Amino acid sequence: MIEIRLTAGQVGDAPVGEALVDALDSRDGIQHAAMDKAYDSNAIRAKLDAKGITPVIPPKANRLDRIVYDKERYKQRNKVERLFNKLKQFRRVATRYEKLKANFLAFVTLALIVIMLR
């Protein structure tokens, strides 16, 4: 499953992360969710646990209680970061020439298709 959400530049990660977790279906067979430190909140962790998905999120430095996470699974997150790097190689996506959300998402989808075909 691929979910793409377009937000304003000043929007933080956690509120969008909660919406993405809400969109997950427990029947999709997702067992683990590797997320960045920005998504380290009790609300996101609780929503993932409620869906039977193990959160693989490193704790923020200011968290009082230390949370253990699977560091080996977290290392797999670099594949997502590399995908974003490949997306940014498409000038039209990186510079956001398109003014309309639908047009921009269409070019992101087209770029993803080209990446998958390479």
N, C-alpha and C positions, 0 to 999 in steps of 0.2 A: 504494500500500500504506500502510495506517495501522496502527501498532503502539502500543498503550497499555500502559504498565507502571505499576503502582501500587506505590510504595515508602514506607517510613517517612520521616518528616520529616527525620531526622538523617542519612539515607543520602546519600553524595556522588554526583555526577553520573557520574564516570568508570566505576565498576564497572557501573552500569546501562547506560552507553553501550556498553561492550564486549559486553554481552549483546544489545543491540539490533543492533549490527553483526553479531554472529554469526547473528542471525535473518534478516538480509538475504539475498536470493537473487540471485545475479549474473544470472539469467535475467529479472529484473524490469525490466531496462533502465535501472537507476539508474546515472547516469554521474558525478554529483557528490553529495557529502554536506556540506552546510553545517552546521557545529556551532559551539557556543560555545567560548570559551577553556577552559572546564572540561574539555572532551574532548581537550585537547591532550596526548596521550601517545604515546609511540613505539609502544605496543602497539595502540592504536586505529588509528593511521596505517598500521601494517603490515597489520592485518586488512582495512582498506579497500583498500589497494593489492593485496592478495592476491585480492580479489574484483573487481578492475578498476575500482574506484570512486575517483575523485579526491577526496581530502579538501580541503575548503575550511574550514580551521580556523585562526584567527589564533593565533600563538604566544603562550604565557604570557610575562609579563615576565621571569621568572627562567630562561627557556630559554637555554642557552649558545650553541647554534647557531641562527642566524636562519633561519627557514623562510619561503619566499615563498608567498603564497596569493593567490587571485583576489579582490580587494577588491570588484569589481563583483558577482560572484556572491554574496559574503558579504552584501551589502546586501539581497539577496532574503530573507534570514532574518527580516527584520522582519515578513513575512507570518505566520510562525509565532508570533511574539511578539504580534501583533495578535489572532490566534486565541485565545491564552491569555487575553488581556484580555477578549475577548468571552465566553469560558467563565466567567470570574470574575464576569460580570454576572448569572449565574444564582445566586441566593442559596444554594440547596441544594448547589450544587457548591462555591462559595467557602467556605462555613462547614463543610462536611463533616458534615452532620447524620447521614448514614447511618453506622452502625457496622460493617456487613458490607461486605466488599470487593466482592462481587458486586452488591449494591444500589447502591453508590457508582458503580461502573463503568457500571451500567445508566443512571444519571442523567447521567453524563458523555456516554455515547453518545446519549441522548435530547437533551441540550443541543446536541451537535454536529449532530444531524439538524435541529433547529430553526434553528440558525445557517445550515446549508446551504440550507434552504428559504426563508430571508429574501431 
